[in-house]
Amino acid sequence: MQLLEETRGHAASIGEWKVVRLLQDSLDYAEERILQPDFDERYRLFQDGIRNQRLRRFVAGTLEINFKYVAEVGREFMEQVQVWVICWPISTHSAMTRGTS
């Protein structure tokens, strides 16, 4: 850990801020201040750069289609429930509420 701290200090003194960031992440991971998935994601971003924008748009479009479908099915279900409640016979409703008083 001491070697990582010394190396981080040296990298900062010469202005290597990406290296400083990597070393700080390594220290944080070694001291259990961040979890493995967080460390892996930060390292991947350093190595690969930002994620593929075309792939992000594809995933966003797919999710949008799925959410619109779920919203429409939910809307249709709620409309059916409203029709069912409106068409419920009054005598049945009265009989059900009489026994609860």
Stockholm file with secondary structure:
# STOCKHOLM 1.0

chainA/1-101         MQLLEETRGHAASIGEWKVVRLLQDSLDYAEERILQPDFDERYRLFQDGIRNQRLRRFVAGTLEINFKYVAEVGREFMEQVQVWVICWPISTHSAMTRGTS
#=GR chainA/1-101 SS CHHHHHHHHHHHHTTCHHHHHHHHHHHHHHTTSSCHHHHHHHHHHHHHCSCCHHHHHHHHHHHHHHHHHHHHHHHHHHHHHHHHHHHSCHHHHHHHHHTTC
#=GC SS_cons         CHHHHHHHHHHHHTTCHHHHHHHHHHHHHHTTSSCHHHHHHHHHHHHHCSCCHHHHHHHHHHHHHHHHHHHHHHHHHHHHHHHHHHHSCHHHHHHHHHTTC
//
